[in-house]
Amino acid sequence: MTEERVTAAELEQADWRVVDGGASAWYDAPTHSAGAALVDRIAALTGDGALPDVDLRVNGVRVRLRGPAEADVALAGGVSAAARELGLVADPAALQVMRLVIDAADIPSVKAFWQTTLAYEPVGADGLRDPLRRDPALSFRGLDEPQPLRNRIHVDVGREPAAVDAVKVAVGQESFGAYELTLADAEGNEADVVPGGELSEETTDWLTIFGAMTFYPTTSAEQAVSLVAAVARLADDSGVPVLIDVRPDGVTIDSGKDLWEDDEGAPRPAFVDLAAGIQKAAGELGLSADPTRLRFVQLGFDALDVPAVRAFWTALLGYEHDPRQFLSDIYDPRRINPVLFFQQLDPADKPRHHHRNRLHLELAVPHDQARSRIDAALAAGGRVAPENPHLLTDPEGNEVAVLTDL
């Protein structure tokens, strides 16, 4: 047995799984404040060191360490012990990480477009990553020659208005498309780049980019924990759930897609009141918002049979349907992985019906969850690629590789 497998086995004894190259755990929690108590305990365990990535939700907490090193094994055990003392129960089936893969003949050019559009940072030889590690990473694979047909999958990106303007200048394009939001890389892969807006006059720290969100840089774990505790208390008192993502250099607070607005697109008064309270609490801690760090990413699928394609992805990802009848969205019930939405493909556009997309998905899951994920996807109309038992296609040929670290 290799050293990596020994380490992974040790981690699994403490509620953890190695997913996407790093150790992760999800703990169910009944409230924001219950999850915030675990964040406080994690800060005590790390001492003067940097906090791991922690995603706090109204229904639980995900903790991601830096990798299956011996130091992480010790920290994982400490986090597991703290979670048990707090009455929190681990659920490894909740763990998953979605990534995007783009096939390109001219990888440097295509990669440069996406790095600029998303404000991602390079990682490794052929990858890009969200610096806040909230949105899906990208990697690039070589093509012998460009394939100009339009993909059936595209990316929506929300950023602050100044950043959207800067992207257009940097890539040398004016936006196009039905809503004049679309930009494309040199090989035709598209992104709808959407400028954000303000939430209200009283909440100047907040930006609405699909979700209403704010980011507060922090200079210490103590400062981050104090903010998390305040936000959790305010959210629980208001009855309004929020997403609280803790990173070594700051905290993102997010409504989740559309959850700040009513059916008419107007801000919900209860959310505006909560946002104002969070802004006040951050100010009392001496924190200032940095909107340049904010981003929203979702994936759109064009499909001939929207219900069939949607059913496949719902089953594979364990997602839920947005209850609003006028939307086709499916979403992660833990609000961690990106929203997917589905649009009707023109039946007359026959060249796009079955050609192979240049944009594909990868889904990293715990090794003991892969079989059940694949079986669920096959039962929902998916197919296994003949050359690879872990490569699936939905009913219209969109590809996803289900990957594990063991």
N, C-alpha and C positions, 0 to 999 in steps of 0.2 A: 504494500500500500504506500502511495506517495505521501510526501510531507503535506501537500495541499489537501489530500483527502483526509488525512488524520486531523488537520485543523478544521476542516469542514464538519467532520463528525463531532468534534468537541463543541463546535458552535451549535450544532443541532440539539445537543443535550440541554442547551440553555435557551430553547425557543427560537433559535436563529436558523436562517438558511443563507447560503451563498447565492446571490442573485446578481447577474450583470457585473461580476467581478468583485463584489463587495458583500459584506455580511449585513443582513437586514432582519428586522423583526417588526411585526405589527402586534400591538396590544389593544384589544377592545377596551373602551372606557366609556362611562355613562354620561360624562359632561366634559366641557372644555377644562374646567378647573381640576377634574380628576387627572386629565392628561397633563395639565400644567404642573401638577405635583410630581409627575415622573420627570418632566424636564428639569425641575429643581434638583431632584435626586441625581440626574445624569450630570448636571453641572458640579455637584459635590464630588462625584466620582472622578471627573476629569481634572479637578483642581485648577491649576493655572493653565492647563492645556486648552486647546480649541475644542469647542463643542462639536459633536458629530452633527450630521444633518438630521433634523427632527421635523416631521410633518404632523402637526397637531390638528385634529378634527373633533367635531362634537361627538363622534362615535368611536374615537380611538387615536392611537399614536403610532406612526412609523418611525423607526430609528434606523439610520444607515451609517455604518462604520466605514472606515477607509479601505478595508480589505482584510482577508483572513490571516493576518499576522498574529504572532503570539501576544503582542500587546492588546490587540483587539479581542482576542479570546478572553483575556482577563476582564476587559471592560464589558464585554457581552455578558459574562457571568454576573458582574455587579449590577448591570441594568436588569437582568432577569430576576435577581434577588429583590431588587427594589420594586419591580413590578408586582411580584408576588406579595410583598408586604403591603402594597397599596391595593391589593385585590384585583389586579388587572390580569387578564388571561390572553395568552398569545394565540394567534391564528395564522399559521404559515400559509394557508390557502389564499390569504388576502394579498400576498406579495407578488408583484409583477412590475416589470419595467418595459416600456415601449420605446423602440428606436426606429428611425427612418434610414433607409438606404437608397441612394440615388446612383443609378448607372450612368456613366458619362464617358464620352470619348476624350474630352479635354477636361480632366479632373481639376487642374489648377484654376481654370476659368470658372467652372461651375461652383467649385468650392468657395472661391472668392465672392461670388454673388451671394451665396447663402450666408457666409460669414458676415457680410455687410448687412444683409436684410434682417437677420436674426440677432445681430450683435452677440454672436457666439464667440467662444475662444477655441483655438486649435487644441486638439488632443491627439497624440500619436501622429503617425504618418499621414493618415487619411481621414481624420475625424474632426468633428466640431461638437462643442458642448456648451450648454447654457451655463454661464458662470455661477448662477444661483442653483443650478441642478434641479430646476422645477419642471422644465419643458423638455421634450424628447431630444436626445442626441442624434446627430447625423453622421453617417459614414458614406464613403464613395467607392464604387467599384468600376473597373474599366470596361468600356465598350470598344469594339474594333472600329466602329464608325458611328456617327450620330444617327439617331432614329427620330425623325422630326414629328411623328404623329403626336397629337396632344394626349397627355395622360388622362386617365379617368380619376386620378387622385390629385388633389391640390392642397396646398397649405394656406391657412389663414393666419396672419400675424397681426396682433394688435400692439402698437407702441405709442409713445407720446407724440404729439403732432410734430414737434421740431425734429424728432428722430426720423419720422416718415419722410419729411422734406429732405433731410440729409441723405437718406437712402436713395431717393430718386436722383439726386445730384451725383452721388458716388457711383451708381450703376449706369448713369447716363441715359435714363429713360423717363418718359412720361407714362403714367399709369393708363391702362386701357381696360376694356371689358365692359360688361353691362353696368357696373357701378363705378367705373373708372378708378378701380382700386388695384388692378392686376399688374404685376411686374413679372418678367420671365428671365431665366438665365439664358446663356448663349445656346442651349440645346432645347429650349422650350418648356422646361419645368417651371410651373407657375406658382406664384404666391400672391394672395390678396393681402395687401399691406394696408391696415386700417388705422387711421389716427384716433387717439382717444379724446375724451372730453372731460369736463369737470363734473364732479358729483353735485356740488352745491356751493353757494358763496361762503357757507360756514365751514366747509371741509376742503380747504385749499391743499391739504396734504394728499388728497385722494384723486385718482385718475380712473375714468371709466373706459376700459378697453375690454369689452365683452363682460368681464367682471369689473367690480369697483375694487381698487387695490391701492396699497401704499407700501413703501419700503423704508425702513428706518435703519441706517447704518448704526452699528454698536461697536464699542471699543473694548468690551469685556463680557465674559459670560454672566457676571453679576448683573450688568445692565440689561442684557438680553432676557435673563430670567425674570427680572422685575417687570419688563414690558409684557412678557408672555403672561405672567400672573395677572397683571392689570387687564389685559385684553380678554383673557379667559373669564375673569370675574364679570366684566361688563357684558360680554356676550351671553353668559349664563343668566345674568339678571334680566337682560332684555328679551331672552328667548329667541335671539337671532343668531343662527350658526354662522361661523366664519372659518376660514382656512388660515392657520398660523404656521408659517414655515420658518424654522430657525436655522440659520447658517452661522459659521464662525464669524462672519463680518456683518451680520444684520438679520433683521426679522421682516418678512413679508406678511402682510395681513390682506386677505382677499375674500370677497363675497362668494366666489364661485360664479361661473358663467350665468349672467342674467338675474342672479338672485337678489340683486340690489334694486331691481325695478319691478313695476307692476305690469299688468298685461297691456297697458297703453304705452309702455316705455318710459314712464315717469319714475323718479326715485321714490322708493318706499319710505315714508316718514320714519318708520321704526329703524330702518337701516341708516338713514341720514343721522338720526339721533345717536345711534351706536358709533358711527364713524366720527362724529363730533366728539363724543366722549373718549374714544381712543386717541384722537388727535390731541385732546387736552392732556390725557395721561402721559402721552409721549413727550409733550412739551414740558411737563413737570419733571420728567426724568432727564431733561436737557437734550432730547433727541430732535433731529431735523430730518424731514423726509427727503429722499432722493428719487424723483420720478424717472430719471434716466435709466435706472436699473429694472424698470418694470417691463413686462412682456406677457403676451397671451398667445398661445399656439393651439390651433385645432386643425383637424383633418376633414376635408370634404371628399365624398365619393360620388361620382356620376354613375348611375346605374339604370339599366333598362327595367329591372324588376327590383324596385327599391325595397319592398318588404322582405324578399328573399335574401338580398345582400345584407340588409340590416339585421336579420335574424342570425345569420352566421356570425357577424362580429359581436352581437350581443352575447351569444352563447360562448364564444371563445374567450372573451374578455371578462365575462361575469358582470357586464354592464346592465344598467337599467334604462328604460325608455323615459324621455322627457314627457311629462303628462300633458303638455300643451298640444292640442290637436293640430295646430298649424305648423308644428316643427317636427323634423325627423331625427332630432338629436338622440344619441345614446350617451350615457355618462357613467363614469366610475362612481359607485356608491360611496367611495371614500374620498372622492374629489382629489385624486392624486395624479392619475394618468389622463391624457388629453381627451377632450370631447371629440366624438365623431358625428358627422351629419351627412345626409344623403340627399342627392338631387336627381331629378329625372333626366336621364340621358335621351337625347333626341333619337327616336327610332330610325330616322332617315340618315343619321350620321354613322353609316355602316362601317367605315374604316376604323372607328374607335371602339366598336363593340367588343372585339376579342383580341386586339393586339396586346402585346405584353407591355405593361407600364414600365417606365424607367424608375419610378418611385415604388418601393416595396417597404413592408414593415417587418420588424423583428420583435418578438415578444419573449423576453427573458422571464422564466418562472423557476420556482424551486424544482429540483430534480424529481421530488416525489409528487409533484402536481402536474407534470407535463402530460402524462397519459390521460388523466381525467379532462384536461383542457382540450386535447386533441379529440378525444371521444365526443365531447360536447359539440365541438365544431363540426365533426363529421355527421353527427345526428341532425345538425341544423343545415345540412346541404353542402358542406365542404367536401373537398377531395384531397387526397394525398398525392403529391407529385411522385411519379414512378421512380425517379432517380434519388429521392431523398425522403425518408419516412417522417422527417420533422418539418418538411416544407408543405404547407397547405395552400389551397386556393379556394376562394369563396365561389359561389355559383356563377360568377361572371369573370373568373380568372385573376382577380386581384390576389397577390401573393403575401403570405406571412410565414416566416420561419419561427418555429417554437423552439427556443434554445434553453439549455441548462448549463450550469458550470461544472457538472460532474458527468 
